[in-house]
């Protein structure tokens, strides 16, 4: 087991924060990652890919939760697997919820701080700071079982940062949130990066990632498809129409509002009541107005997500190059 020496860890230096060297992970006959080599630089980096691309597997490997079938992973210059001492310097916001629902948000984050090795008094102070950082102080004494999706996501980020790690791994932190919560969570990720944290954030929506960083890595079917600045990859994606699903209580009223925007080229009511599928060729303009639109009287937007169709088309295009 390699015990990290804090004096050797420099998250702002030129060396990669996370390194994958010829890494594969198999689950029986299913391939999670396939001979992947990748260097994640300091700062905020987006991990992009459709559902099933291998993003969660990559994050689980980087945080030492699972062992690679072959290859090596190093985080902050130290082996990720079988190295519990490294946990002091990394934080994870998992995609799936894993709460004690009867706990309050404050109790849960404090418990995570204690599990991270902080003494009782320090844990309480650290929990208060983390909760304030994700703007949950007002709701900290409520039971988690009554939290909205956005509040649960904020609480998961709070437990990930409560022990002041150097590196954060955020697995689909924006999934299922409403536009206002989504904007707030993006601001939180930007602030963490500005404070010197290195953050690897996964998403299957390019425009979520682009809001927090210009550095991205694209995965598809367990392989690295492309990496670099978002502008280089965006030129490819913008050749395809973007399909975005909005869930709301009054879909017809919202649809009538949306068709008035020049960038919206189609609106379709989905079979499940309360959802509409919007097609746009200017997704930046579309996403930028959603938070304000959701605050308009009667236009509450409960959930936003993007179908994988346009991303799949781009991945196929990249693979065929």
VEXKE-131297 format. One line per field, with one value per residue (C-alpha): residue number from 1; x, y, z. Coordinates in Angstrom, 1 decimal. Example, Ala and Ser with C-alpha at 12.3 -4.5 7.8 and 13.67 -1.06 7.14 Angstrom:
! VEXKE-131297
i	1|2
xx	12.3|13.7
yy	-4.5|-1.1
zz	7.8|7.1
END
This chain:
! VEXKE-131297
i	1|2|3|4|5|6|7|8|9|10|11|12|13|14|15|16|17|18|19|20|21|22|23|24|25|26|27|28|29|30|31|32|33|34|35|36|37|38|39|40|41|42|43|44|45|46|47|48|49|50|51|52|53|54|55|56|57|58|59|60|61|62|63|64|65|66|67|68|69|70|71|72|73|74|75|76|77|78|79|80|81|82|83|84|85|86|87|88|89|90|91|92|93|94|95|96|97|98|99|100|101|102|103|104|105|106|107|108|109|110|111|112|113|114|115|116|117|118|119|120|121|122|123|124|125|126|127|128|129|130|131|132|133|134|135|136|137|138|139|140|141|142|143|144|145|146|147|148|149|150|151|152|153|154|155|156|157|158|159|160|161|162|163|164|165|166|167|168|169|170|171|172|173|174|175|176|177|178|179|180|181|182|183|184|185|186|187|188|189|190|191|192|193|194|195|196|197|198|199|200|201|202|203|204|205|206|207|208|209|210|211|212|213|214|215|216|217|218|219|220|221|222|223|224|225|226|227|228|229|230|231|232|233|234|235|236|237|238|239|240|241|242|243|244|245|246|247|248|249|250|251|252|253|254|255|256|257|258|259|260|261|262|263|264|265|266|267|268|269|270|271|272|273|274|275|276|277|278|279|280|281|282|283|284|285|286|287|288|289|290|291|292|293|294|295|296|297|298|299|300|301|302|303|304|305|306|307|308|309|310|311|312|313|314|315|316|317|318|319|320|321
xx	0.0|1.3|0.8|0.6|2.9|1.0|4.1|4.5|0.9|0.5|-2.9|-2.0|1.3|1.9|1.7|-1.5|-3.9|-5.2|-3.4|-4.9|-2.3|-3.7|-6.6|-9.3|-12.2|-14.3|-17.5|-17.6|-18.3|-19.1|-16.4|-16.5|-13.3|-11.2|-7.4|-7.9|-4.9|-5.8|-4.1|-6.4|-4.7|-5.2|-8.3|-11.8|-12.2|-15.4|-16.0|-18.6|-20.3|-23.8|-25.2|-23.2|-20.0|-17.9|-17.9|-19.0|-16.5|-13.7|-14.7|-15.0|-11.5|-10.0|-11.5|-10.2|-13.7|-13.0|-9.8|-8.8|-8.6|-5.4|-3.4|-2.6|-4.3|-2.6|-4.2|-1.9|1.0|-0.1|-1.8|-5.6|-6.2|-5.7|-4.6|-7.1|-4.7|-5.5|-9.1|-8.1|-7.3|-10.2|-13.9|-16.7|-20.2|-21.8|-24.5|-26.8|-28.2|-27.0|-28.5|-29.7|-33.1|-34.1|-31.0|-31.1|-28.7|-26.5|-26.4|-25.5|-22.7|-21.3|-21.3|-19.4|-16.8|-16.4|-16.0|-13.3|-11.3|-12.2|-12.7|-16.2|-15.9|-14.0|-16.5|-19.4|-17.6|-16.5|-20.1|-21.4|-18.9|-19.6|-23.4|-23.0|-20.8|-23.6|-26.2|-28.1|-27.9|-31.6|-32.6|-29.8|-32.0|-34.7|-34.8|-33.2|-36.3|-38.1|-35.4|-36.0|-33.6|-31.6|-31.3|-30.1|-27.5|-26.2|-26.0|-24.0|-21.5|-21.4|-20.3|-17.7|-16.0|-16.5|-13.0|-11.4|-10.0|-7.6|-9.4|-13.2|-15.0|-18.6|-20.6|-23.6|-24.2|-26.8|-29.0|-32.7|-32.4|-34.5|-33.0|-32.5|-30.8|-28.7|-27.4|-26.6|-24.8|-22.7|-21.8|-20.7|-18.5|-17.0|-16.3|-14.6|-12.3|-11.6|-10.6|-7.9|-9.7|-9.2|-12.6|-13.5|-17.2|-19.1|-22.2|-23.9|-24.8|-22.0|-23.5|-23.6|-19.9|-19.1|-20.6|-17.9|-14.9|-13.3|-11.3|-13.2|-12.6|-15.2|-15.9|-18.0|-18.3|-15.4|-13.0|-11.5|-13.0|-11.5|-10.0|-9.0|-10.7|-14.4|-14.3|-12.5|-15.3|-18.2|-17.7|-18.6|-21.6|-23.1|-23.6|-26.4|-29.8|-30.1|-33.0|-33.9|-36.6|-38.4|-40.8|-43.3|-46.9|-48.3|-46.5|-48.9|-48.4|-44.6|-44.7|-46.6|-43.9|-41.0|-42.2|-41.8|-38.0|-36.1|-33.7|-36.4|-37.1|-39.6|-41.6|-43.2|-45.4|-44.0|-46.3|-45.8|-47.8|-45.9|-42.9|-42.1|-39.3|-37.7|-35.4|-32.9|-29.9|-28.7|-28.5|-26.5|-29.2|-31.8|-30.2|-29.2|-32.9|-34.3|-33.7|-35.4|-38.2|-38.8|-39.4|-42.1|-45.7|-47.0|-43.9|-42.2|-39.7|-39.2|-36.5|-34.3|-32.4|-31.0|-31.7|-28.5|-29.4|-27.3|-24.4|-24.5|-24.4|-21.3|-19.6|-20.3|-18.9|-15.7|-15.3|-15.6|-12.9
yy	0.0|3.4|6.1|9.6|12.2|15.5|17.5|15.8|16.4|19.5|19.7|22.9|21.7|20.5|16.8|14.9|14.5|11.2|8.8|5.7|3.5|0.7|0.1|-2.4|-3.6|-6.6|-7.7|-11.3|-10.9|-7.2|-4.7|-1.6|0.0|-1.2|-0.5|3.1|5.5|9.0|11.8|14.2|17.6|19.8|22.0|21.0|18.3|17.0|13.3|13.0|10.1|8.4|6.1|2.9|4.6|3.6|6.9|5.4|2.5|5.0|7.0|3.8|2.8|6.2|6.2|2.7|1.1|-1.6|-3.2|-3.0|-6.2|-4.9|-1.7|0.8|3.9|6.6|9.5|12.4|10.2|7.2|3.9|4.1|0.5|-0.9|2.4|3.6|6.4|8.1|8.5|11.5|13.5|12.5|13.1|11.3|12.3|9.1|9.0|6.8|8.0|6.2|8.1|7.2|8.7|9.3|11.4|15.2|16.6|18.0|14.6|12.8|15.2|15.2|11.4|11.3|13.7|11.4|8.4|10.5|10.7|14.1|14.4|15.1|18.8|19.3|17.2|19.4|22.6|21.0|19.8|23.3|24.7|22.1|22.6|26.3|25.9|24.0|26.5|24.0|25.7|26.6|22.9|21.2|20.2|18.5|14.8|13.7|11.6|14.9|16.4|17.3|15.9|19.1|19.1|15.5|16.3|19.3|17.1|14.5|17.2|18.4|15.0|14.8|18.1|17.9|16.6|19.2|16.9|17.9|16.0|15.6|13.0|14.0|11.3|12.9|15.5|17.4|14.5|15.0|18.5|21.4|24.4|26.6|23.8|22.9|26.5|26.6|23.3|24.5|27.6|25.4|23.3|26.5|27.8|24.6|24.8|28.5|27.5|25.2|21.9|19.5|18.2|15.4|15.7|13.3|14.0|12.7|16.3|18.3|21.7|20.9|20.1|23.2|25.4|24.4|23.6|23.7|20.5|17.3|13.6|11.6|8.0|5.5|1.8|1.8|3.5|7.0|8.6|12.1|14.5|18.1|21.5|21.5|23.8|21.2|18.6|21.0|21.7|18.1|18.0|21.2|19.5|17.5|18.6|18.6|16.9|18.1|16.8|19.0|17.7|20.2|20.3|22.3|21.1|22.7|26.1|25.7|24.4|27.5|29.7|27.7|27.7|31.5|31.3|31.3|28.6|26.1|24.1|21.5|20.7|17.2|16.0|12.7|9.8|10.1|13.1|16.1|15.9|17.6|16.9|20.1|20.1|23.0|23.9|26.5|24.6|27.3|29.9|27.4|26.2|29.8|30.9|27.8|29.0|32.4|30.7|28.2|31.1|32.6|32.1|28.7|27.6|25.6|23.1|20.1|18.2|18.7|16.0|15.4|12.3|10.5|10.5|13.4|12.4|8.8|10.2|12.2|9.2|7.1|9.8|10.1|6.3|6.1|8.8
zz	0.0|-0.9|1.7|0.0|1.3|1.4|0.7|-2.7|-3.8|-6.0|-7.6|-9.4|-10.9|-14.5|-13.7|-14.5|-11.6|-12.8|-15.2|-16.9|-18.6|-20.9|-18.5|-19.2|-17.0|-17.7|-16.1|-17.3|-21.0|-20.7|-21.4|-19.1|-20.3|-23.2|-23.2|-22.2|-21.7|-20.5|-18.6|-16.7|-16.1|-13.1|-13.0|-14.1|-16.8|-18.3|-19.0|-21.7|-23.2|-23.6|-21.0|-20.9|-22.3|-19.3|-17.4|-14.1|-14.5|-15.0|-11.9|-9.8|-10.9|-10.2|-6.7|-5.9|-5.6|-8.2|-9.5|-13.1|-15.1|-16.6|-16.7|-14.0|-12.5|-10.5|-8.7|-7.5|-8.4|-6.3|-7.1|-6.9|-6.1|-2.6|-1.3|1.4|2.5|-0.8|0.3|2.5|-0.7|-3.0|-2.9|-4.8|-5.7|-7.0|-9.6|-7.5|-4.2|-1.1|1.8|5.3|4.4|8.1|8.7|8.2|5.7|8.4|10.2|7.0|6.0|9.6|9.6|6.3|7.8|10.8|8.5|6.7|9.9|11.3|15.1|16.3|16.8|13.6|11.7|12.8|11.7|8.4|7.7|8.3|5.8|3.2|3.5|3.2|0.1|-1.7|-0.4|1.7|5.2|5.1|4.7|6.6|9.5|7.3|6.8|3.5|2.6|1.9|-0.3|-4.0|-6.6|-6.6|-2.8|-2.8|-5.5|-3.4|-0.3|-2.2|-3.3|0.3|1.6|-1.2|-0.2|3.6|4.2|1.9|-0.7|-3.4|-6.2|-6.8|-8.9|-9.7|-11.5|-13.4|-10.7|-12.8|-13.9|-13.3|-11.8|-12.7|-14.6|-11.6|-9.5|-12.6|-12.9|-9.2|-9.3|-12.3|-10.3|-7.4|-9.7|-11.1|-7.6|-6.6|-9.6|-8.8|-5.3|-6.7|-6.6|-9.5|-10.6|-13.0|-13.8|-16.0|-18.1|-21.2|-22.2|-23.9|-23.0|-19.3|-19.4|-21.5|-18.9|-16.3|-18.4|-21.9|-21.3|-22.1|-22.8|-24.8|-24.1|-26.1|-25.5|-23.1|-25.5|-25.5|-28.7|-28.4|-25.9|-25.8|-26.0|-26.3|-29.3|-31.3|-30.7|-30.8|-34.5|-35.1|-32.8|-34.1|-37.5|-35.9|-34.5|-30.7|-29.1|-25.5|-23.3|-20.8|-18.1|-16.7|-15.3|-18.3|-21.4|-23.9|-22.3|-22.3|-25.9|-27.1|-25.5|-27.0|-30.6|-30.6|-30.3|-33.6|-32.6|-31.9|-35.1|-33.6|-30.6|-30.0|-27.1|-25.7|-24.9|-21.2|-20.1|-18.9|-21.3|-24.5|-27.0|-28.3|-31.4|-31.7|-33.8|-31.4|-28.0|-26.3|-26.8|-25.8|-22.6|-21.6|-21.3|-19.5|-15.9|-16.6|-18.5|-15.6|-13.3|-15.4|-14.1|-15.0|-16.9|-14.1|-15.6|-13.3|-15.3|-18.3|-20.1|-23.6|-25.7|-26.6|-30.3|-31.4|-29.3|-30.6|-34.2|-33.3|-31.7|-34.7|-36.9|-34.8|-34.7|-38.5|-39.1
END
